[in-house]
Amino acid sequence: MALGAEKLICVIDGPILDESGRRIRFLSLQDADRLIRKRAKQSETAANYVKVVAQEDLASLACDDSKYTVPSPNVKAFGQSPKFQNGVGFDSGNGFWSNEQGFAIGGQERASRLNSYLSELAAAAFVCRGGVQRVHLLDGTTGGVLLKELFQRDGVGTMVASNLYEGMRMARGTDLQGITQVLLPLEESGTLIKRTKEELLEALDSFTVVEREGHVIACAGLFPFSEDKCGEIAAFAVSPECRGQGCGDKLLDYIEKKASSLGLQMLFVLTTRMADWFVRRGFSECSIDYIPEERRKKINISRRSKYYMKKLVPDKSGVCPNAFAPLDNSTSTCVL
């Protein structure tokens, strides 16, 4: 934080996995904060993190009827500018200095590794609150993990971001041209079916877009089938010049949380060329019989699409549906 870094990389002793044993690719600061608090009793460092965060910050983390917010990253939120030793926290052991706020990684907890990634996750959340935009936590048990994180399209670690969904919002009428331009390359290649402007306009309320500097650079549609408690992801696209930066994952994560907030239990996609991408993110191939009957009637069999479904893990993050609509700001995006 003293360097004013926008991004930090930390090698940890293993992967960060969800309840289904899959690697968590992205954590918003809100989600990281909640995970740390949930397990604070298991880790001295996590407990120290909770103590550091001011009580007024805790109150603002509660989700009300209209929003879910974390205080804007600002070092002043801690009352004074933190000073680190060995890169993170205060002191070289496990406690606080009596005259300063902070936490430390080291001592018996690091030696025992009983709580695996909690120390580093707490450090990541702490520095994100202090102004660092994102922290990449890499599994040090994987050979060549740093090179893979830097040079593979999807990366191999878990990213904690102060504003993971920055730039994502519900589509508006003025986005129609931008959505059309993002979809066009994939429509021309046959990856997506062609949609008229009239069809897009009719479905616009179902679209989420990613905006950067006033331009739509990614989009996806979520079409719920409430009776079947499932939803379809369609028209999932990121502009070519913005690919390879992880935004496809972030957009998918955003859509999954939105679907959970609507009470949906499953998501499905129809795809001709992106099967591997979705499989790596928890989707499994299924028979057309699992697709809602209402949707089956409209499927163009001649496209020979394959069908994939994913069971949603109940969202316990406390993020309310209306939180999925930041109206401004920008983000660099990626593609599928």
Salt bridges, closest charged atoms under 4 A:
ASP13 OD2 - ARG113 NE 2.58
ASP18 OD2 - ARG22 NE 3.90
ASP31 OD2 - LYS257 NZ 3.32
ASP33 OD1 - ARG37 NE 2.28
ASP33 OD2 - ARG129 NH2 3.12
ASP57 OD2 - ARG129 NH1 3.38
GLU120 OE2 - ARG110 NH2 3.54
GLU120 OE2 - ARG113 NH2 3.17
GLU149 OE2 - HIS136 ND1 2.98
ASP154 OD2 - ARG280 NH2 3.49
ASP154 OD2 - ARG281 NH2 2.86
ASP175 OD2 - ARG169 NH1 2.73
GLU211 OE2 - ARG169 NH2 3.35
GLU232 OE1 - ARG295 NE 2.65
ASP249 OD1 - ARG25 NE 3.79
ASP249 OD1 - ARG281 NE 2.46
ASP253 OD2 - LYS257 NZ 3.35
GLU256 OE2 - LYS310 NZ 2.70
